[in-house]
Amino acid sequence: MNLFYLLLGIPLLSSGILAFVGHARLAAGLNIIAGMLTFFAALGLSFEVFEKGTILLYGQSFFLDAFNVFLVSLTAFVSTTTAIFSYSYMLNEKEKSRVSPKSLRLYHAMFQMFIFCMLLALTTNNLGVLWIALELATLTTVLLVSLYRTPKAISAAWKYFILCGVGIALALLGTILIFSTSSEVLGHSNDALSWTLLYQNAERLSPNVMSLAFVFIMVGYGTKVGLVPMHTWLSDAHAEGPTPISAVLSGLLLNVALYALVRCKVLVDIATKQNMAGELMIGFGLLSLIIASLMLHRQYDIKRMFSFSSIEHMGIMTVAFGIGSSLANFAALLHMTVHSLVKSGIFFTVGHAVQEMGTQSMTKIRGLIHHQPGIGWGLILGTIAIAGFPPFAVFASEFMLIAAALQTYPWIVGLILPSLVIAFAGLFRHLQPMVFGVPPEECEVVRVNMLPVYIHLGLALVLGLAMPEFLADWYNYAAIVLHGGAQ
């Protein structure tokens, strides 16, 4: 399938080309073009899956269904808008001598390699290749987090590498345990790690081994998701890396790690005929939601604050997928979409605000709406959207989650609602002085591009007001697949 060749080939080829393109504007332009071409390929594949159902590619090496092709399209779209944002952002950083031409080549090359790794993880039909792709994604983002080469940036990169490396090692152990039971059914070959064959034969897998495997996978991939207490790398990586990387870390990579976790949950549910995996996810999700909501009140760095907001929302998604009903899965898929859109848009806004104010300290960021109205309004609208205010779609997804919880685990609503209120208070406690007031005299005016921000927020608004019918059908089918329906 030519579109699939383009989907994986464009970012991989672009990464190699951009490693040698030294001109900053040319490299940034090529980065945008590569992103757009990848997105068009993803759209084409999405329509094919929507019309034909699950597609197996190149034998059984790759597969696309309603769940992963939705994430492929989301990943390609957000990476494209991030590339557009980073054009002006990284030129500003170059003019301030924060990055060298060599660092810019590294940035653009690793950005496309990162996109390739995530798309490979989403489309592979092999549990082992998924693990390899997530490990490669970790290595590429380590280089991106340490791009500025400051002591804090290098420290954050090492922390990210070590913690996620340990997590990935535990996920590998869980993968080996799955292979140990699946190989008895499917033989000692790649078939024993094939997602589609594992789904078809999940009832024949050992329930005890699958339960033990999921514990390791939960902690391993949960580290990449940023779930508490394995979350400590996330705030440092966001604070010290370039802002475009914060956008794709929060908006994309966390989704891919959660995707791996959810795929494994479906297997364990079928093998054990229980919701042990779901209840474990609910526990980690609730802990993440509660802790992150409280930690929002204790932040002084604007990028760290929104990194804890990401932990909060990944907790919400984990709870929803843990509940596992069709309504809860629908809510999780919608929340995954709007969180990626809104949170990446927020980081775009934050990146320009930090460049203009010359600091990430929230106590020194003042008067954004007076100094640069576009940035000020972008931050206000983004924070309103991510806090769950109607009519933005975050409100709709959280409402559906609460409805699903009342049907299955009503007691968790007593923990979710107070946590959401606490998180709301934490965000707006810091927002008001940053947006309003008198801007400091030493702030400067830099080139900004708010178009990606308003595109993302506009899409989140549309999804909250009137979701297109085809998208609702898409979510419904994916939710049924994750609930144990047709694969």
Sequence and secondary structure as in RCSB ss.txt:
>XXXX:A:sequence
MNLFYLLLGIPLLSSGILAFVGHARLAAGLNIIAGMLTFFAALGLSFEVFEKGTILLYGQSFFLDAFNVFLVSLT
AFVSTTTAIFSYSYMLNEKEKSRVSPKSLRLYHAMFQMFIFCMLLALTTNNLGVLWIALELATLTTVLLVSLYRT
PKAISAAWKYFILCGVGIALALLGTILIFSTSSEVLGHSNDALSWTLLYQNAERLSPNVMSLAFVFIMVGYGTKV
GLVPMHTWLSDAHAEGPTPISAVLSGLLLNVALYALVRCKVLVDIATKQNMAGELMIGFGLLSLIIASLMLHRQY
DIKRMFSFSSIEHMGIMTVAFGIGSSLANFAALLHMTVHSLVKSGIFFTVGHAVQEMGTQSMTKIRGLIHHQPGI
GWGLILGTIAIAGFPPFAVFASEFMLIAAALQTYPWIVGLILPSLVIAFAGLFRHLQPMVFGVPPEECEVVRVNM
LPVYIHLGLALVLGLAMPEFLADWYNYAAIVLHGGAQ
>XXXX:A:secstr
 HHHHHHHHHHHHHHHHHTT   HHHHHHHHHHHHHHHHHHHHHHHHHHHHH  EEETTTTEEE HHHHHHHHHH
HHHHHHHHHHHHHHHHHHHHTTSS HHHHHHHHHHHHHHHHHHHHHHHBSBHHHHHHHHHHHHHHHHHHHTTT  
HHHHHHHHHHHHHHHHHHHHHHHHHHHHHHHHHHHH SSGGGGBHHHHHHTGGGS HHHHHHHHHHHHHHHHHHH
T TTS HHHHHHHHHS HHHHHHIIIIIHHHHHHHHHHHHHHHHHHHSS HHHHHHHHHHHHHHHHHHHHGGG  
BHHHHHHHHHHHHHHHHHHHHHH SHHHHHHHHHHHHHHHHHHHHHHHHHHHHHHHHT  BTTT   HHHH HHH
HHHHHHHHHHHTT TTSHHHHHHHHHHHHHHHH GGGHHHHHHHHHHHHHHHHHHHHHHHSS   TT        
HHHHHHHHHHHHHHH   HHHHHHHHHHHHHHTT   
